[in-house]
Amino acid sequence: LVWNPPLIRGLLDTFPRKLIEAERKIVSVSVGPVSPLSLVARLAFKIPTSTAVTHPFGVCSPVITERTVLSGFKSNATKMQRPPPEDFLLKETNPHLGGGKITGDKLTSTYDLVEQMQYLYVRVVKARDLPGKDVTGSCDPYVEVRLGNYKGTTRHFEKKSNPEWTQVFAFSKDRIQASVLEVTVKDKDFVKDDFIGRVLFDLNEVPKRVPPDSPLAPQWYRLEDRKSDKVRGELMLAVWMGTQADEAFPEAWHSDAATVSGMDALANIRSKVYLSPKLWYLRVNVIEAQDLIPTDKNRYPEVFVKARLGNQTLRTRISPSRTINPMWNEDLMFVAAEPFEEPLILSVEDRVAPNKDDELGRCAIPLQYMDKRYDHKPVNTRWFNLEKHIVVEGEKKKETKFSSRIHMRVCLEGGYHVLDESTHYSSDLRPTAKPLWKSSIGVLELGILNATGLMPMKTKDGRGTTDAYCVAKYGQKWIRTRTIIDSFGPKWNEQYTWEVFDPCTVVTVGVFDNCHLHGGGDKNGGGARDARIGKVRIRLSTLETDRVYTHSYPLLVLHPNGVKKMGEIHLAVRFTCSSLLNMMHMYSQPLLPKMHYIHPLTVSQLDSLRHQATQIVSMRLSRAEPPLRKEVVEYMLDVGSHMWSMRRSKANFFRIMGVLGGLIAVGKWFDQICNWKNPITTVLIHILFVILVLYPELILPTIFLYLFLIGVWYYRWRPRHPPHMDTRLSHAESAHPDELDEEFDTFPTSRPSDIVRMRYDRLRSIAGRIQTVVGDLATQGERLQSLLSWRDPRATALFVIFCLIAAIVLYVTPFQVVALLAGLYVLRHPRFRHKLPSVPLNFFRRLPARTDCML
């Protein structure tokens, strides 16, 4: 690459030498002429050679020539540009949505993004006047609903002749192999259950119901014996044919889950909607304390404040004023969730020894009584009494002889958005306080149709099986589909809706294997864990409004042995905009609420608060019934995305190279213009340059017109599909096994010491190279400063004289003439060029820097 700006030319000339010198300290390397291209390749690739000896940090140690570097760069570049495998691509589909009856009428198209699934519903309400079958004259009734080989039963009641069940059974029409539905009432017994009576239904006479019709009213049916004779007792039932749009569908017992028994297990397979807890930032401004009573009054106290909220503990620095009236004026930030169950515990402690702190007093502050702040105006400060606890004969008692005080400002911040997701793919950006919310701009509708080609996730009865369910998150609303038992191609066909407040947000859909159908594990995360099958992210701003996107997304998961396709999930997505003007206006608004910019939080604070927020959300959702388990929530929220990964670092490096690719292409093109590779193009550029110099008012219109034409030209090739996981971009396919093993390592590490030492040496070598490049950047900046610092008196004198002459010349010469002459000089013919560096570059390289003062 030939760069015209002398500063960049100097940088590119300096960096390779420094890099090679640093490399020689690690291993003897014989290097020929090094170009900027080889520098990039050396930083980014393991250069392939036949006699290479690979170091722990992934750099080869043979003789490296320009040809070797270029071959390595080209081979890796070719590998990057190769299209991904067909299996990993997005596939557009054409499903039979809504039963083929999509109309503008919202009432009839409530479930228009999924395929209709027909079900036979049986609602068992109650029974009355049942005869006693036991010796005591009582009965323990339950109902058995049988259709062909499928059988569902209600819970049974002890000694009750008028029981109430109110349970719904759903039989998939695709699996119906009988023409008669049999509903039998039985008496629970130790040896054999007694028959009480039954009701038969011919399926051809069962009525159909389509929402929004009112629910079918249940009726009383007289029980019959096996000879169809009327017997004592009646059963209240409702039987109808419907679809998954029926309101009874989510809570119904399903025939495809007939192998699951027990109320807890049945609850674990049903579809549910969850809401994240409302999160607040709690700001504790510790100002001062008064009248502290230290244990040892003969020394100056070293006092600090420790605050605890649930599992979060923070502390202030030790007060610089070492008296009994210390001052701090320091902010502590916590994450609190409604309802506020735990108080804020503050203790004032004295550091009496390196590992010993003496508590001088404490106070408990209930959060529900704290002020809520919606803007940047400070809330009123308050004094809180400190209670001191003393231990008397092994019991902790409260000492109230004298009360110390602490002065604080405690408030719940409603003007911030509590980040519980990664900022790169957040699904909600609204502030905590509801009065600050703006009106919604549209509706997101998601149809989860089915999955295909799922991998077996566990073994049951000697064969592989998968019990899959989906979880989708957008904003504060989480949804969980029902679990399809023992199927590698489950069909959910469930549709959900969210309000949209910002188009630049992301909906996340994850697929998991249910490992809690037979009592495995507990709801707090112990025991078995639901295995991840894969997830999909869809950014709403990439979707056209009012268009239905139906695609099959590959479910890609990174394992320690590489990337693996776990199957495909079939989704239908539609983003409906209620006000185009409001949505366009959102693009001019700040991404986060204004408090993030008026009183910004530090990066370390945001990282810590996000960790606490994800812990609170996962804990609260795991306590729901049925629980949304901790491992599911953490996978959906990308809890481990901030951890170090060599693979991710490489991917980000190549993303930067991709962004800079346009500038590099412009630099190459301009170099060809300057070297007259194509004389006709160079002459046209000369003419354009002269026109712009003579008419400078045309420069900005020309630039914006050019950008407009480029945008219009590219409209023909605009993306027609939503983006999806890209294994090439993520460097998932080309990652080294050791890099993947490091990525899946725990924190702190659990690997042997020799592997940790090798990885540490690799990081040191990479950090050394970055350190060298940063040092060279600092050198160039210091050379610029030394132009006027008189560090080199002769150089500064020359520069000052040059500036005086340039000022006089530019004052008397029209600017257009100067610009024209400078442009023609830059575009001069190669015959008038020479290969030696220019005079300004030679002068710049001779300027002093502060490298001489470095140890």
C-alpha positions in Angstrom: 0.0 0.0 0.0 1.2 3.5 -0.8 -0.2 6.1 1.6 0.2 9.7 0.7 -0.1 11.4 4.1 3.5 11.6 5.4 2.4 10.7 9.0 0.8 7.4 8.0 3.7 6.7 5.7 6.0 7.1 8.7 3.9 4.9 10.9 3.8 2.1 8.4 7.5 2.4 8.0 8.2 2.3 11.7 5.7 -0.4 13.0 7.2 -3.4 11.2 10.7 -2.7 12.5 9.5 -2.4 16.0 7.5 -5.5 15.7 10.4 -7.5 14.4 12.7 -6.3 17.1 10.2 -7.4 19.7 9.8 -10.7 18.0 13.5 -11.3 18.0 13.6 -11.1 21.8 11.3 -14.1 21.9 12.8 -16.3 19.1 15.4 -15.8 16.4 13.6 -14.7 13.2 15.3 -13.9 9.9 13.1 -11.4 8.1 13.4 -10.0 4.7 11.7 -6.7 3.6 8.5 -6.2 5.6 5.5 -4.3 4.3 2.4 -3.2 6.1 0.6 -6.1 4.5 3.0 -8.6 6.2 2.4 -6.7 9.5 -1.3 -7.3 9.3 -0.8 -10.9 8.4 1.8 -11.4 11.1 -0.7 -10.0 13.7 -3.7 -11.9 12.4 -2.6 -15.3 11.0 -0.5 -18.3 11.8 1.7 -18.2 8.7 1.8 -21.6 6.9 5.3 -23.0 6.2 6.6 -26.4 5.7 9.4 -26.0 8.3 7.4 -24.0 10.9 7.9 -24.5 14.6 4.8 -23.1 16.3 5.3 -21.2 19.5 2.8 -21.3 22.3 1.4 -17.9 21.2 0.8 -19.1 17.7 3.6 -17.4 15.7 5.8 -19.4 13.4 9.5 -19.3 13.7 11.1 -20.1 10.4 12.5 -17.7 7.8 9.6 -15.5 6.9 9.7 -13.8 3.5 7.4 -11.5 1.8 6.2 -14.3 -0.4 5.4 -16.5 2.6 3.5 -13.8 4.3 1.5 -13.0 1.2 0.7 -16.6 0.6 -0.6 -17.0 4.1 -2.6 -13.8 3.9 -4.2 -14.9 0.5 -5.0 -18.4 1.7 -6.7 -17.1 4.8 -8.4 -14.4 3.0 -9.7 -16.9 0.5 -10.9 -19.1 3.3 -12.7 -16.1 4.8 -14.4 -15.2 1.5 -15.6 -18.7 0.9 -19.4 -18.9 1.3 -20.6 -20.7 4.4 -21.9 -24.3 4.0 -25.4 -24.7 2.7 -26.5 -26.2 6.1 -25.6 -23.0 7.9 -27.6 -20.7 5.7 -31.0 -19.1 6.2 -33.7 -20.7 4.1 -36.9 -18.9 3.0 -40.0 -21.1 3.4 -43.6 -20.9 2.3 -45.8 -22.5 5.1 -49.6 -22.7 5.1 -50.1 -19.9 7.6 -53.4 -19.3 9.3 -55.1 -22.2 7.5 -54.9 -20.2 4.3 -57.4 -17.6 5.6 -55.2 -14.5 6.1 -57.5 -11.5 5.9 -57.4 -7.9 7.1 -59.9 -8.8 9.9 -57.8 -9.1 13.1 -60.6 -11.1 14.8 -60.3 -14.0 12.3 -56.5 -13.8 11.9 -55.4 -13.9 15.5 -53.2 -16.9 14.8 -52.3 -16.0 11.2 -48.6 -16.5 11.6 -48.7 -20.2 12.4 -50.2 -23.3 10.8 -53.5 -24.3 12.2 -53.5 -27.4 14.4 -56.9 -29.1 15.0 -57.6 -30.5 18.5 -60.4 -32.4 20.2 -61.0 -30.6 23.5 -62.7 -32.3 26.5 -63.5 -30.1 29.5 -64.3 -32.2 32.6 -66.0 -29.8 35.1 -67.6 -31.8 37.9 -69.9 -34.7 38.8 -72.8 -35.1 41.2 -74.7 -37.9 43.0 -72.1 -40.5 42.4 -72.8 -43.9 44.0 -70.6 -45.3 46.7 -68.4 -48.3 45.8 -66.4 -48.9 48.9 -67.5 -51.0 51.9 -68.1 -47.7 53.8 -70.5 -46.5 51.1 -68.2 -43.7 49.9 -66.2 -43.3 46.7 -62.9 -41.8 45.6 -63.8 -40.6 42.1 -61.6 -39.6 39.2 -62.3 -39.3 35.4 -60.5 -41.2 32.6 -60.8 -39.7 29.1 -59.9 -42.2 26.5 -59.6 -41.8 22.7 -58.1 -44.8 21.0 -54.7 -45.5 22.5 -54.5 -42.2 24.3 -55.7 -41.9 27.9 -55.8 -38.9 30.2 -56.9 -38.9 33.9 -58.0 -36.2 36.3 -56.8 -36.1 39.9 -58.9 -38.2 42.4 -60.8 -37.0 45.5 -61.1 -38.9 48.8 -64.6 -39.8 49.8 -66.5 -37.3 47.7 -69.6 -37.9 45.7 -69.9 -34.4 44.2 -66.3 -33.7 43.0 -65.1 -30.7 40.9 -62.2 -31.1 38.6 -62.3 -28.3 35.9 -59.6 -29.9 33.8 -59.2 -29.8 30.0 -57.8 -32.5 27.8 -56.6 -31.9 24.2 -56.2 -34.7 21.6 -54.3 -33.8 18.4 -56.5 -34.5 15.4 -53.5 -35.8 13.4 -53.1 -38.7 15.9 -56.8 -39.6 16.3 -57.3 -43.2 15.3 -60.8 -43.8 16.8 -64.3 -42.6 16.1 -65.7 -42.7 19.6 -64.6 -40.7 22.7 -65.1 -42.5 26.0 -65.3 -40.5 29.3 -65.4 -42.9 32.3 -65.8 -42.1 36.0 -64.0 -44.6 38.2 -63.5 -45.2 41.9 -59.9 -45.2 43.1 -59.1 -48.5 44.9 -55.9 -50.2 46.2 -56.4 -53.4 44.1 -58.5 -52.5 41.1 -60.3 -49.3 40.4 -64.1 -49.7 40.3 -66.2 -48.7 37.3 -68.9 -46.1 38.1 -70.2 -45.0 34.7 -69.3 -43.5 31.4 -70.4 -41.2 28.6 -69.7 -41.9 24.9 -69.4 -39.3 22.1 -69.4 -39.9 18.4 -66.6 -37.7 16.9 -68.6 -37.0 13.8 -71.2 -35.1 16.0 -68.7 -33.0 18.0 -69.3 -29.3 17.3 -66.6 -27.0 16.1 -65.6 -23.8 17.8 -63.6 -20.9 16.3 -62.5 -18.0 18.6 -63.7 -15.3 19.2 -66.8 -17.4 19.7 -67.8 -17.7 23.4 -66.6 -20.9 25.1 -68.9 -23.9 24.7 -71.2 -24.2 27.7 -70.7 -27.5 29.6 -73.8 -29.8 30.0 -74.9 -32.5 32.4 -74.7 -36.1 31.0 -76.3 -39.1 32.7 -73.8 -41.9 33.3 -74.3 -45.2 31.6 -73.0 -48.7 32.3 -71.2 -50.9 29.8 -74.5 -52.0 28.4 -75.6 -48.4 27.7 -78.1 -48.5 30.5 -78.6 -45.4 32.6 -77.0 -45.5 36.1 -76.9 -43.2 39.1 -74.7 -40.2 38.8 -74.2 -37.3 36.3 -71.1 -35.7 34.8 -70.8 -32.1 33.5 -68.8 -32.0 30.3 -68.0 -29.9 27.3 -66.6 -31.5 24.1 -65.6 -29.5 21.0 -63.2 -29.4 18.0 -60.9 -26.3 18.0 -57.4 -25.1 17.2 -54.4 -24.0 19.2 -56.0 -20.5 19.3 -58.4 -21.7 21.9 -58.0 -20.2 25.3 -58.1 -23.6 26.9 -55.0 -24.7 24.9 -52.2 -23.5 27.2 -53.5 -25.2 30.4 -54.8 -28.4 28.7 -53.4 -31.9 29.1 -52.1 -32.9 25.7 -52.2 -36.3 24.2 -48.6 -36.0 22.8 -47.5 -35.7 26.5 -49.3 -38.8 27.6 -46.1 -40.4 28.9 -45.6 -37.5 31.4 -47.2 -38.1 34.8 -47.5 -36.0 37.9 -48.7 -32.5 38.3 -45.2 -31.0 38.7 -44.1 -32.6 35.5 -47.2 -31.6 33.6 -46.7 -28.0 34.8 -43.1 -28.1 33.4 -44.3 -28.8 29.8 -47.0 -26.2 29.5 -46.6 -22.9 27.7 -46.3 -19.8 29.9 -45.7 -16.1 29.8 -43.3 -14.5 32.3 -42.5 -10.9 33.1 -39.1 -9.8 34.3 -39.1 -8.1 37.7 -39.1 -4.3 37.6 -35.5 -3.3 38.2 -34.2 0.0 39.7 -30.8 1.4 40.2 -30.4 2.3 43.9 -28.0 5.3 44.5 -26.6 5.6 48.0 -24.7 8.8 48.4 -22.7 8.5 51.7 -21.9 12.0 52.9 -20.6 11.9 56.5 -21.0 10.4 59.9 -21.1 12.0 63.3 -20.3 11.1 66.9 -18.7 7.7 66.2 -17.5 5.9 69.2 -14.3 3.9 68.3 -13.3 0.9 70.5 -9.8 2.2 70.9 -9.9 5.9 71.6 -6.1 6.3 71.7 -5.7 6.0 67.9 -7.1 7.8 64.9 -9.9 5.8 63.4 -9.8 4.5 59.8 -13.5 4.5 59.0 -15.3 3.3 55.9 -19.0 2.4 55.2 -20.0 -1.0 54.0 -23.4 -1.4 52.3 -25.2 -4.6 51.5 -28.4 -5.3 49.5 -29.2 -9.0 49.1 -26.1 -10.6 47.6 -24.5 -7.2 46.6 -21.9 -5.7 48.9 -20.1 -2.4 48.3 -17.8 -0.3 50.4 -16.5 3.3 50.4 -12.9 4.2 50.7 -11.4 5.0 54.1 -12.3 8.5 55.1 -9.3 10.9 54.6 -10.5 12.8 57.7 -9.5 10.4 60.5 -11.8 11.7 63.2 -15.0 10.6 64.9 -16.8 12.8 62.3 -15.6 11.3 59.0 -16.6 12.5 55.6 -16.8 10.6 52.3 -19.3 12.1 49.8 -19.1 8.9 47.7 -21.8 7.2 45.6 -22.6 3.4 45.8 -24.8 1.9 43.1 -27.0 -1.2 43.5 -29.7 -3.0 41.6 -33.0 -3.5 43.4 -36.1 -5.4 42.2 -39.8 -4.9 43.0 -41.3 -6.0 45.3 -38.5 -4.8 47.6 -38.1 -7.8 49.8 -34.8 -7.0 51.5 -33.6 -3.8 53.3 -30.4 -1.9 52.6 -28.0 -2.7 55.4 -25.3 -0.1 56.1 -22.5 -0.6 58.7 -19.8 1.9 59.7 -16.6 0.0 60.3 -13.1 0.9 61.6 -10.0 -0.7 60.2 -8.1 -1.7 63.4 -5.7 -4.2 61.7 -4.9 -5.3 58.2 -7.5 -8.1 58.3 -9.7 -6.9 61.1 -12.6 -4.4 61.0 -14.5 -3.2 64.1 -18.2 -2.4 63.5 -19.0 1.0 65.0 -22.8 1.0 64.1 -25.3 -0.2 61.6 -28.7 0.7 60.2 -31.4 -1.1 58.1 -33.2 1.0 55.5 -36.4 -0.4 53.9 -36.4 0.5 50.2 -40.2 0.9 49.8 -40.0 4.2 51.7 -37.1 5.7 49.7 -37.5 8.6 47.3 -37.8 7.9 43.6 -36.0 10.2 41.3 -37.0 10.7 37.6 -34.5 13.4 36.6 -31.2 14.9 37.6 -32.5 17.0 40.4 -31.0 15.9 43.8 -33.3 14.5 46.5 -33.2 15.6 50.0 -30.5 14.2 52.4 -31.4 12.4 55.6 -29.8 11.5 58.8 -30.0 7.9 59.9 -29.3 6.7 63.5 -26.6 4.0 63.8 -27.3 1.1 66.2 -24.4 -0.6 67.9 -24.7 -4.3 68.7 -22.7 -5.8 71.6 -22.2 -9.4 72.5 -23.2 -10.3 76.1 -22.7 -13.9 77.2 -22.8 -15.2 73.6 -26.0 -13.2 72.7 -26.1 -10.2 70.4 -27.9 -7.3 72.1 -28.6 -3.7 71.0 -26.8 -0.9 72.8 -28.7 2.3 72.8 -26.9 4.5 75.3 -25.6 6.9 72.7 -26.7 7.1 69.1 -24.2 7.9 66.3 -25.6 9.2 63.0 -24.8 8.9 59.3 -25.8 11.5 56.7 -26.9 10.1 53.3 -28.9 10.7 50.2 -30.7 7.5 49.2 -32.9 7.3 46.1 -34.2 4.9 43.6 -33.2 6.1 40.1 -36.1 5.8 37.7 -34.5 7.8 34.9 -32.0 5.1 34.0 -32.6 1.9 32.0 -31.3 -1.1 34.0 -29.1 -3.1 31.6 -29.7 -6.8 32.0 -28.8 -7.6 28.4 -25.8 -6.9 26.3 -26.0 -3.4 24.8 -25.3 -4.8 21.3 -28.6 -6.7 21.2 -30.9 -5.1 23.9 -34.6 -5.8 23.5 -35.7 -2.9 25.7 -34.2 0.6 26.2 -36.9 2.3 28.2 -36.3 4.0 31.6 -37.5 2.2 34.8 -40.1 4.8 35.7 -43.3 4.3 33.8 -44.2 8.0 33.6 -41.1 8.5 31.4 -42.2 5.9 28.9 -43.1 7.1 25.4 -46.0 5.6 23.4 -45.4 2.5 21.5 -44.5 2.7 17.8 -45.8 -0.7 16.7 -46.4 -4.4 17.4 -44.1 -7.4 16.9 -45.7 -10.7 16.2 -43.8 -13.9 16.3 -45.0 -17.3 15.2 -43.0 -20.3 16.4 -43.9 -23.0 13.9 -41.7 -26.0 14.3 -38.2 -27.4 14.4 -36.6 -30.0 12.1 -33.5 -32.2 12.4 -32.9 -31.8 16.1 -30.1 -33.8 17.6 -30.7 -36.3 20.4 -29.9 -34.5 23.6 -30.2 -37.3 26.1 -30.7 -41.1 26.4 -33.9 -42.7 27.5 -34.4 -46.5 27.5 -31.3 -47.0 25.5 -32.2 -44.6 22.7 -31.6 -40.9 22.0 -34.4 -38.5 22.6 -35.2 -34.8 22.7 -38.0 -33.0 24.6 -37.8 -29.5 23.0 -39.3 -26.2 24.0 -38.7 -22.6 22.9 -38.2 -19.5 24.9 -38.5 -16.0 23.4 -37.6 -12.7 25.0 -38.4 -9.2 24.0 -38.6 -6.3 26.5 -39.8 -7.4 29.9 -41.9 -10.2 28.5 -40.6 -13.8 28.2 -42.6 -16.6 26.6 -42.1 -20.3 26.8 -43.8 -22.7 24.5 -45.1 -26.1 25.5 -42.6 -29.0 25.5 -43.1 -31.5 22.7 -42.2 -34.9 24.1 -39.7 -37.3 22.4 -39.6 -35.6 18.9 -36.8 -34.5 16.6 -39.2 -32.5 14.6 -41.5 -30.8 17.1 -44.4 -28.7 16.0 -45.4 -25.8 18.3 -47.4 -23.5 16.1 -47.7 -20.9 18.9 -48.0 -17.1 18.3 -47.1 -14.3 20.6 -47.2 -10.5 20.5 -45.1 -7.7 22.0 -45.5 -3.9 22.0 -42.5 -2.2 20.3 -41.1 1.1 21.7 -37.9 1.3 19.7 -37.1 -0.2 16.3 -33.4 -0.7 17.1 -34.0 -3.6 19.4 -33.5 -7.4 19.1 -35.9 -10.3 19.8 -34.1 -13.5 20.9 -35.5 -17.0 20.4 -33.8 -20.0 22.1 -34.5 -23.7 21.9 -33.9 -26.0 24.9 -34.2 -29.6 25.9 -36.4 -30.2 28.9 -34.6 -32.3 31.5 -37.2 -32.0 34.3 -40.0 -34.2 33.1 -39.4 -37.1 35.5 -38.5 -35.2 38.7 -34.9 -34.5 37.7 -33.3 -31.5 39.4 -35.0 -28.8 41.3 -36.4 -25.4 40.4 -33.4 -23.5 41.9 -31.0 -24.9 39.3 -29.7 -28.0 41.1 -29.5 -31.4 39.6 -30.3 -31.7 35.9 -29.9 -28.7 33.6 -32.0 -27.9 30.5 -29.6 -28.3 27.6 -29.3 -25.5 25.1 -30.0 -26.5 21.5 -29.4 -23.1 19.9 -30.8 -19.5 19.6 -31.7 -16.9 17.0 -31.6 -13.1 17.2 -33.6 -10.9 14.9 -33.1 -7.1 14.9 -36.4 -5.3 14.2 -34.8 -2.4 12.3 -33.7 -4.9 9.6 -37.4 -5.9 9.0 -39.7 -4.2 6.5 -43.0 -3.1 8.1 -46.1 -5.2 7.6 -44.2 -8.0 5.8 -44.4 -11.6 7.0 -40.9 -13.2 7.1 -41.0 -17.0 7.1 -37.6 -18.5 7.3 -35.9 -21.6 8.7 -33.0 -20.6 10.9 -30.1 -22.9 11.6 -29.5 -23.6 15.3 -25.8 -23.2 15.7 -24.0 -23.9 19.0 -20.3 -23.6 19.7 -18.9 -26.7 21.5 -15.4 -27.3 22.8 -14.8 -29.4 19.6 -16.1 -26.8 17.2 -19.3 -25.3 15.9 -22.2 -27.7 15.4 -25.6 -27.5 13.8 -28.2 -28.8 16.2 -31.2 -28.5 13.9 -33.4 -25.7 12.4 -36.2 -23.7 13.8 -39.0 -22.4 11.6 -40.2 -18.9 12.5 -42.7 -16.4 11.1 -42.1 -12.7 12.1 -44.1 -9.6 11.3 -43.3 -6.0 12.5 -46.4 -3.7 12.2 -45.8 0.0 12.6 -48.6 2.0 14.0 -47.1 5.4 13.2 -44.4 5.8 10.6 -43.7 9.3 11.7 -43.1 8.3 15.3 -40.8 5.5 14.2 -38.7 7.9 12.0 -38.5 10.3 14.9 -37.0 7.6 17.1 -33.9 7.5 14.9 -33.1 11.1 16.0 -33.5 10.3 19.7 -30.7 9.1 22.1 -30.5 5.3 22.3 -30.6 5.3 26.2 -32.6 7.5 28.5 -31.2 11.0 29.1 -29.9 10.2 32.6 -27.3 7.9 31.0 -25.8 11.1 29.4 -26.5 13.7 32.1 -25.0 11.6 34.9 -23.2 8.7 33.1 -22.1 5.6 34.9 -18.6 4.3 34.5 -17.8 1.2 32.4 -16.9 -0.8 35.5 -20.1 0.2 37.2 -22.2 -0.8 34.2 -20.5 -4.2 34.1 -21.0 -4.8 37.8 -24.6 -3.6 37.7 -25.4 -5.7 34.6 -24.0 -8.8 36.4 -26.2 -8.1 39.4 -29.3 -7.5 37.2 -28.9 -10.8 35.4 -28.5 -12.6 38.7 -31.7 -11.0 40.1 -33.7 -11.7 36.9 -32.6 -15.4 36.8 -33.3 -15.9 40.5 -36.8 -14.4 40.2 -37.8 -16.3 37.1 -36.5 -19.5 38.5 -38.9 -19.1 41.4 -41.9 -18.9 39.1 -44.3 -21.8 38.6 -43.3 -23.5 36.4 -39.8 -22.1 36.7 -37.8 -20.5 33.9 -34.5 -22.0 34.9 -31.3 -20.1 35.7 -29.3 -21.7 32.8 -32.0 -20.8 30.3 -32.2 -17.1 31.5 -28.4 -16.8 31.5 -28.1 -18.2 27.9 -30.8 -15.9 26.6 -29.1 -12.9 28.3 -25.6 -13.8 27.1 -24.1 -13.7 30.6 -20.7 -14.9 29.5 -20.3 -12.7 26.4 -17.8 -10.4 28.2 -15.3 -13.2 28.9 -12.0 -13.4 27.0 -12.0 -15.4 23.8 -9.2 -15.6 21.3 -11.7 -16.6 18.6 -13.9 -13.6 19.3 -10.9 -11.3 19.3 -9.8 -12.6 15.9 -13.4 -12.1 14.6 -13.5 -8.5 15.9 -10.1 -7.8 14.3 -11.3 -8.9 10.9 -14.5 -6.9 11.4 -12.3 -3.8 11.8 -10.3 -4.9 8.7 -13.6 -5.2 6.9 -14.6 -1.7 7.9 -11.2 -0.3 6.8 -11.4 -2.2 3.6 -13.2 0.6 1.9 -10.6 3.1 2.9 -7.9 0.8 1.7 -9.6 0.4 -1.6 -9.9 4.2 -1.9 -6.2 4.4 -1.1 -5.3 1.9 -3.8 -7.5 3.7 -6.3 -5.9 7.0 -5.5 -2.4 5.5 -5.8 -3.3 4.2 -9.3 -4.5 7.7 -10.2 -1.3 9.3 -8.9 0.8 6.8 -10.8 -1.2 7.2 -14.1 -2.1 3.5 -14.3 -5.1 4.5 -16.4 -4.3 7.8 -18.2 -7.9 8.5 -19.2 -9.2 8.2 -15.6 -6.3 10.3 -14.3 -7.1 13.1 -16.8 -10.8 13.0 -15.9 -9.8 13.3 -12.2 -7.6 16.3 -13.1 -10.6 18.0 -14.8 -12.9 17.2 -11.9 -10.3 18.6 -9.5 -9.8 21.8 -11.4 -13.6 22.3 -11.6 -14.0 21.8 -7.8 -11.1 24.2 -7.1 -12.6 26.9 -9.3 -16.1 26.4 -7.9 -15.6 25.3 -4.3 -19.3 25.7 -3.6 -19.9 22.5 -5.6 -17.8 20.3 -3.3 -20.4 19.4 -0.6 -23.3 19.1 -3.1 -21.1 16.8 -5.2 -20.2 14.6 -2.2 -23.9 14.2 -1.0 -25.2 13.7 -4.6 -22.5 10.9 -5.0 -23.6 9.3 -1.7 -27.3 9.5 -2.8 -26.6 7.9 -6.1 -24.6 5.1 -4.4 -27.5 4.5 -2.0 -30.1 4.4 -4.8 -27.9 2.0 -6.8 -27.4 -0.4 -3.9 -31.2 -0.5 -3.3 -31.5 -3.1 -6.0 -29.3 -5.5 -3.9 -30.7 -4.7 -0.5 -30.9 -7.6 1.9 -34.3 -9.4 1.6 -33.8 -11.7 4.6 -33.2 -11.0 8.3 -29.6 -11.5 9.5 -28.6 -14.7 11.2 -25.7 -16.3 13.0 -22.6 -16.3 10.7 -20.0 -18.9 11.4 -17.5 -17.3 9.1 -17.8 -13.9 10.7 -17.6 -15.5 14.1 -14.5 -17.5 13.2 -16.2 -20.5 14.7 -15.2 -22.9 12.0 -11.5 -22.0 11.8 -11.0 -21.7 15.6 -8.1 -23.8 17.0 -9.2 -26.5 19.5 -7.0 -24.9 22.2 -8.7 -21.5 21.6 -12.1 -23.2 22.1 -11.0 -25.0 25.2 -9.8 -21.7 26.6 -13.2 -20.1 25.7 -15.1 -22.8 27.6 -12.8 -22.7 30.6 -14.3 -21.7 33.9 -13.5 -18.4 35.7 -11.2 -18.8 37.6 -9.5 -21.4 35.4 -9.7 -25.1 36.1 -7.0 -26.2 33.6 -3.6 -27.6 34.5 -0.8 -25.2 35.3 1.3 -26.0 32.1 -1.7 -25.1 29.9 -2.4 -21.9 31.8 1.3 -21.0 31.5 1.2 -21.5 27.8 -1.9 -19.3 27.4 -0.4 -16.7 29.6 2.7 -16.6 27.5 0.6 -16.3 24.4 -1.3 -13.3 25.9 2.0 -11.7 26.9 3.3 -11.9 23.4 0.1 -10.4 21.9 0.1 -7.7 24.6 3.7 -7.0 23.9 2.9 -6.3 20.2 0.0 -4.1 21.1 2.3 -2.3 23.5 4.8 -1.7 20.8 2.2 -0.3 18.4 0.8 2.0 21.1 4.3 3.2 21.8 4.9 4.0 18.2 1.6 5.9 18.0 2.8 7.9 21.1 6.1 8.6 19.4 4.4 10.1 16.3 2.2 12.3 18.6 5.2 13.5 20.6 7.0 14.4 17.3 4.1 16.6 16.4 4.3 18.3 19.8 8.1 18.8 19.5 7.6 20.9 16.4 7.0 23.9 18.6 8.4 22.8 22.0 12.1 23.8 21.2 13.2 20.3 22.3 15.3 20.4 19.1 16.1 24.1 18.7 17.3 23.8 15.1 14.2 21.8 14.0 11.8 24.2 15.8 13.6 27.2 14.3 13.3 25.8 10.8 9.6 25.0 11.4 8.9 28.5 12.8 10.7 30.2 9.8 8.7 28.0 7.4 5.5 28.9 9.1 6.3 32.6 8.8 7.1 32.3 5.1 4.0 30.1 4.5 1.8 32.7 6.2 3.1 35.5 4.0 2.8 33.4 0.8 -0.7 32.2 1.6 -1.7 35.7 2.5 -0.7 37.2 -0.9 -1.7 34.2 -3.0 -5.4 33.3 -3.6 -6.4 30.1 -1.8 -7.7 28.5 -5.1 -4.2 28.9 -6.7 -2.6 27.2 -3.7 -5.1 24.4 -3.7 -4.7 23.9 -7.5 -0.9 23.8 -7.3 -0.9 21.4 -4.4 -3.4 19.1 -6.2 -1.4 19.1 -9.4 1.8 18.4 -7.4 0.2 15.3 -5.7 -1.2 14.1 -9.1 2.0 14.7 -11.0 3.2 12.1 -13.5 5.6 9.2 -12.3 8.3 10.7 -14.5 8.5 13.6 -12.0 8.5 11.4 -9.0 11.4 9.7 -7.2 11.5 6.8 -4.7 13.3 8.6 -1.9 11.1 9.9 1.0 9.9 13.5 0.6 11.5 16.4 2.5 8.6 16.9 5.0 8.7 13.2 5.9 12.5 13.3 6.3 12.1 16.4 8.6 9.3 14.7 10.6 11.3 11.5 11.2 14.2 13.5 12.6 12.1 15.2 15.3 12.8 14.0 18.9 10.3 12.0 21.0 10.3 11.0 24.6 11.4 7.5 23.9 14.8 8.6 25.2 13.4 9.1 28.6 11.7 5.7 28.9 13.2 3.1 31.2 
